[in-house]
Amino acid sequence: MREKKATSQELETQNEMEKQRKQLKRNLRTLNYISLLLANDHMVKNPKRLEEICNLKEGIERQIIKNTSTLNKNRKQQFTPH
């Protein structure tokens, strides 16, 4: 049997999905670390620093949503018949 060769667009989609998966994994680890910092409020005593950490957390959460959305869109394209 012959296997269908991947088109350049399919390869691009696979590469983009891998990139998004890696970024999502990094972002989830960062979010976990930030959550641990915020849970141990005695570690962050400076109110200005706490505000910076909360802003960082919000940015990471937005990035996670963006990564997940991109992954879902690419999965849908990958499994949609051409």
N, C-alpha and C positions, 0 to 999 in steps of 0.2 A: 504494500500500500504506500501511496505517496502521501507525505505530510504537506499540508498547505504551508507555504512560506509566509512568514509574517511580513506585512507591508510596512513601509516606513512610518505610516501613521500609527499602526499598532505598536511598533517599537517605541515610538515617541510616547504613546499613552502608557506603556509599561514602564518606561523610564520615569515619567512624571509621577506615576503611582508609587514607585519605589522611593522617589525623592520625598513625596508627601508622607509616606509611611515613616520614613526616618525622622522627618521634622516633627511629625505627630508624636512619635515616641520620645524625642528630646523634650518637647513641650510638656508632655504628661509627667515626665520625671521632674522637670522644673516646677510645675504646678504642685506636685507632691512635696517637694522641698519647701516651697513657699507656704504651703498649708501647715507643714510641721513647724515652721518658724512662727506663724500666726497662732498656732495652737499653744505654743510655749511662749506666752506673752511676756514672760520675764526675760526672754532673750532680746526682745526689741523694746527698749525703754524710751528711746527718743521718739516723740510724736511725729517729727518731720520724717524720720526714717520709716516709721510705720506707714505713713501716708505714701511714701515712695514704693514700699513693698506692696501695698494694696493696689497702687496704679500699675505696677508690674504684673501683678496677678490678673488684673482686668485685661491687660494687653495679651497675656499668655492665653487666657480663656478665649478671647476673640480669635487668636491665631489657631487654637485647637478647633474652633468651629469652622474656620476657613479651610484648614487641612482636611477635616472630615467631609465637608461639602465637596471639595475638589476630588477626594477619593471616591465618594459616592457617584459623582458625575462621571468620572472616568470608568468606574465599574459598569455603570449603566451603558456607556458607549461601547465598552469592551464586549458586553453580552448582547447587544442589540444587533440583529442580523443586518448586513449591509445590502 
